[in-house]
Amino acid sequence: MWTTSSTVESRMRIAIIGAGIGGLAAALSLHAIGETDIRVYDRVSELRALGVGINLLPHAMRELTELGLADRVEQKGVAPSTLAYFNRFGQPIWSEPRGREAGYRWPQVSVHRGELQLVLADAVRRRLGDDALQLGHRLVRVEEGADAAAAVFARAEGEASVAADLVVAADGIHSAVRASRYPGEGAPIWNGLTLWRGTARVPAYLDGRTMIMAGDGEQKFVAYPLGAPDADGLARVNFIAERRGVGAETVDWNLAVDAGPIVELFRDWSFAWLDVPALIAAADELLEYPMVDRDPIPQWTFGRTTLLGDAAHPMYPNGSNGASQAIIDARTLAFHVATAESPADALAAYEADRRPVTSELVLSNRQQGPERVMLLAHERAPEGFADIHDVISADELAEISAGYKRAAGFHPDLLNERPSLTAPSPIPPSPTPPR
């Protein structure tokens, strides 16, 4: 039964494919509007805190705040005060305040991806029950029927078919659902850059809360703390090292490699305020993968099935927007489920809201997004500069930053004033009890 009433319990059966950040956020968002028959399916047998750091931008933290989860997430991470860009010699190009320091009503939070995933999973279990997470289920196919869809899974016990009024495919860049609709799409598109990501406990740099990006289109280094410095002045720092033309094209998010050769690639990147090779050498583990995305597609929704997050719009990490956009997808989908007159209308409205915006963002990130300031500095002054404003005007720098925020939906003037995505609900979201 489909209902938009705040006084009548919904009876929709909802199957979400993928227990990553997007899928779990979708489950919590749909529960917050009163949906109770929700199951999240994932092929893994256990959810573990895998991965490295990510950034949740203020538009994502707004949604987590309205879901009653912001405090838990902030406790797990740190709110960066500043984002600063440098060239490969450590010379400053552009810096700006972030989060509340930039006038937002919500913070930006740097957090370990795996810890965020476990916070969301814990909230799903508490709010929807332990049965809401169904692990050890690998999606085989989705069959569309006249009145419902059926998600078919391979399990250790054998194949299982699950009937659903709505199937949300949040199964990542290798989405089985997307592949079934676009069978000729092929592998993700590699742009020639390889990323090495890791975390290390090292002396805090600058003010201890600054996210830095240094380099250009051929080689780049990104770092930001995941927690406050300890009594010895050491902080857990997440970093990403990038180099063009090195490494393999295979997309394996957990491919561990030796740090030694990567340290050598960045041997000369020892700045007065940060020793880059020492940071790479101190990594607990170094994970290698290519920078890949996919072309925007003309349709996300097929019958009662729709795509969400990386299944819909995998993008380069430039601008720190991947996880944030998945969370906004989830909240937008739930809003339209709560306010539309039918499932078809809800999915059409969700796609109309999100597909054009995220398609533009995918293409913008291919042009480096806000990191374009580093490309311009390198093109105009490859050997460095005495003053960045001799190379790029202050107005041009400011417009690159502001333009990306507008395109991604988190310019402070727009975000602070836009209407909430919280819809009338018979089950108001409650904060997860502190442990």
N, C-alpha and C positions, 0 to 999 in steps of 0.2 A: 504493500500500500504506500502510495506517495502522499505526503502531506507537508504543508508549510505551516501548519498550526502550531503554536507554542503550547498548546494544552493537550495534544493528542500524540501519544508515543508512536514513533515511526516504526515500520516493519521492514525497511529495506534490508536486503542481504548484500553486504559489501565485501568484496574480496580485493585485497591490496597485494600486489606482487612486488616483493622487495622490502626488507626490513632495514633499509638504510635511512638516512636523515629524511629524505622526501617521503618515503612510505610511512614511517612512524609519525611524522608531522601530519600526514593526511589522516591517519587513524585518529589522532588526538583532535584534529580539527573537525572531523565528521562526528566524533563523539560529542564534542562541545555544542553541536547544533541539535543534539538529541538522538542521533543514530546510535543504536546499541548492538546490532548484529553485524559486527565488523571482525574480520579475521585478516591478519597480516601473514603472508607466506614467504618463506625464504629457503633457499637451497642449503644453507649452512646448517650444521647440527648444533652449533653453539654460537651465540653472539659474544665476541670478544672485542676488547678495546684496541682495534688495529688502526694503523695509519699514523699520520702525524698531525700537525696543526692546521687549522683553518681559521678564517675570519668570518664572523657574523656581523654584517653591516647593520646600521641602525634600522633599516626597513625590516630586516629579519628579526631583530631584537624586539621591535614593536609587536610583531606577531607572537613571539614567544612570551612576551609580557602579558598579552591578552589571553594566552593559554595558561597563564599562571605558572610559568616555568622559568622566567627570567632570573629569579634569585638563585635557583639551583645552577643555572648555566654560568652566571657570573662568578659563583663560588668556585667553579672548576677552571676558570681562566683569568684573564686580565684585560682591562679596558685600555687600549693604547691611547696615549695622549696626542701623538703626532705621527703623521706619515711624511717621510722625507725621501727625496730622490737625489741620487748622486751619479756622477759619471764613474768610469772605471778607475779613475785616479783618486776617488773619494772626495771630489770637489762638489759642493752643494748646487743643485739645480732648482729645486722647488720643495717647499715644505708647507704643511697645512695642519691645523688641529683636527682631531677626529672625535667622533661621538659627541658626548655632552659638551666637551670643550669647543666644538664647532657649532653649537647652537641647537643640536638635536634634543628632542625630549627623551631619547633613548640612547644607550651607549653603543659603541662598537665593542665586540668582545673577541679576543683571540683565545682559542680553546683547542684542546686535542680532539681531533675528529672522533676517535673511538670513545672518549669519555662523554662527548655530546651524544653520541648514538646510544650509550648505555643510560644516560639520563632520560632520553626519550623513551627507550624501551621499558625502563622502570615505571615511567608514568603511564605507558600503555597498559602494563600489567595491573597497576594499581587501580586505574580507572575503568578498564574494560574487562579485567580478569585475566588469569594466567593463560586461559585457552585462546586469548586473542592473538597470541604469537604462535604460529605453527611453523616450526623449523623442520629441516630435513625434507622440504618439498621443492622439487625442481620443476618449474613450469615446462610442460610439453607443448601445449597449445591452448587457445581460447576458442570455443565454439559458440557462435552467435545463434540464438534461437528466437522464436517469435515473441516470447514473453520473458525470457531470461537468457543470460549467457552461462556457459559452463567453463570453468577453468580446470584443465586436466593436468595433474601433477604426477611425476614419478617419485616414488618413495621407496624406502627399504622394504616395506611390506607389500609393495606392488602399486599399480597405478590407481589414482583416486580422482574422481570428478566432483567438483564443487559448484553447485548452482548459485548464481548471484544476479541481483538486479543491477549491480554496478561493479565493473572490474577496473581497478586503477593500476596501470602498469608503471611502477616506479622501480623497474629492474635494471636501471643503470645504462651505461654507454653500450653494453652488449645486450640490450633488451631483446628478449625472445619475442615479445609481442610486437615490437617495432620491426624486427626482422621478418616476421610473418606477413606484415603488411607492405614492407618494402624489401622483398627478397633479393633484389639486384643491387642493394645499396653497398654491400661489401664491407670491408674493414674500416675502422675509424681513419680519418685523414691525418697523416703526420706532416708537420710543417718543417721538419728537419732539425728541430731543437730537441735535446734530451734534457730531462730534469733529474736531479738527484736531491732527494728530500730526507731530512733527518732532524733529530733533536739532540741537544747537548747541554750539559750544565757548565756554564762558562761565566767569567766575570761580566756583570751587567755593563752595558754600553750606553753612552749618552745619558738620558734621564732615567733609564731603566724601563721606560714604557713606550719607546719609539719603534715604529715599524719602518725599516729602511729597505730601499731598493737601489741597487747600484749597477751600472753597466750600460748596455746598449742592445741592439738587435742581434748581435752575434754571441754575446756572453753577458750574463747577468747574475746577480746574487741578491736574494731577499732574506731578511731575517726579522723576527719579532719575538718578544718574550711571551711565554705561556703562563708565567706566574711572577710574583714579586721576588726581588732578590732576598736571599736568606741572610743570616747573621754574618756570614763570611763574604757577602757581596756577590754570591753566585746566583745565577738565575737559569731556569730551564728555557732555552731559546730554540725556536723552530726555525729551520732555514731551508731554502730552495736554491740550489746552484743550477745554472743553465748554460749549455754550450751548443752551438750549432755544428752539425756534421760529425758528432761523436755519439756512439751508442747504437742500439738496435731499435727497429721499428716495432718490436713486439709489445703489445699492451698487457703488461703484467704488473698490477698495482703493488705486489709484494715481492718483487725481485730484489733481493739483497745483493750488494756488490761491495768490493773492497774500496775503502776510502782513499787509499794511497794515490792512484792515478788522478783522482778528482782534486786532491790537495795540490798536485803538481799543476793542474790546469789553472789554479787560482794562486799559484805561488807568489806572484807579485802584488796581490791584492791585500796588502797589510797597511791599513789606514791608521792614522793617529788615534781614531776613536773605536776601531774594531779590527781585530786580527782575523781575517776571513779564513786563511788556510788553517790556522789553529782551531777555529770553530768547526770546520769540516772534519779535521782529524779527531776531534773529541766526540764525534757522533756515536751514540749508542749503537745505531744501525743506519746504514745508508741504503735507501730504496731508489731504484732507477726505473724510469718509464719515459716514453716519448710524449711530447706535447701534441695531443690529438684533439680533434673535435669531429663533428659531422655537419654536413650541409643542412640548413633549415629545410623542413619538409612542409608540404602544402596541407597536410591534414593530420590531426592527432587522434580524432575520435572516429571510431568505427562501431556502429550499433551502440551497445551498452559499455563499450571499452574505451578508455582514453589513456593517453600517456602523461607522465608527470616527471619533473626533474630531469636528470641526465638521459633518461629514456626519450624524452621529448626534445631536449635542446642541450646536448653536451657542448661545452664551450671551453676555450682556453682559460686558465686561471687568472689571466690579466684582469685586474680590478677586483679580485677576491669576491666573485659573485656567484659561484656555482651553488654552494649550499644555501646561500640566502635566497636565490631564485627558486630553489626547490621548496623551501618553506613558504614562500609567497604563493607558489602554485597551489600548495596544499590548502592554504587559507582561502584563496580565491575559489577553488573548487567547492569547498564546504559552504562558502557564502552563497554560491549559486544553487547548490543542492537545497539549501534552506529556503531560498526565496523564489525559485522558479516554479512553474506550474507542472512540469513533467521532467523525468530524467533526460529526455532528449533536449528540452529547452535548457536545462542546467548545464549539460555538457557543451552545448553550442555556445552558451554565454561564457563559460570558462575558457573555451578555446579562443573565442573572439577577443577576450581580455588579454590572454597570456601569450598566444602564439606570435602575433605581430611584434610584441615588445621583446620577447626573448629571441626571436629571429634576428631582429636588429642588433641585439646585444651580442649574439654569436659573431656576426659580421664585424661589429665594432671591435670586439676582442681580437679579431684577426689583424686589425690595424693597431694593436697594442693597447687600445683603450686609453686610460689615463697615463699609462707608462710611455706614451708617445713622446713625452717631454724628454726622455732619455735618448730616444732615437734622434730627435731634432738636435739635441746638444751634441751628439756624436757626429751627425752629418755636417753641422756647421762649424764644429771645433773638435776634430778628432784627436788633437793633441792636448786638449784641455783649454782652459780659459782663465782669465784673471777675475772676471765678473760675469756671471751668467747673463746679465741684462745687456752685455755687449753682444750676446749671441741670440737670445730670445727675449722679447719684451715681457714685462710683467703682465701686461694685458693678455698676451697670447698664452702664457703659462696658466693664468687664471681661467681663461675660457676653456682650455683643454680639460681642466679639472671639473669645472662647473658643467660643461657639456656632457661629460660622461655620467655625472650624477643625475642629470635630467633624463638621459636615455635609460639609465638603469633604475629609475624610480626612487632615488634616495637623496635628491637635492633637499636640503633642510626646509626650504620654503614650501616645497611641494609635500614632503612627507609629514611635516608637522601639522599641516592643514587638511590633508585628505581625509575623507570619511573612514571610519573603522570598517574592517572586514568581519567584525563580530556581528552575527545575525541573531535575531530573537531565538532563544533556546529554552527548552524545558529542563535542560541539565546544564546549569552554569558551570564553567570550568572552575575547579578548585585547585589551589596550590598543592603540590606534592608535599606531604608532611616531611619536615626535616628529619634526618637520621640522627 
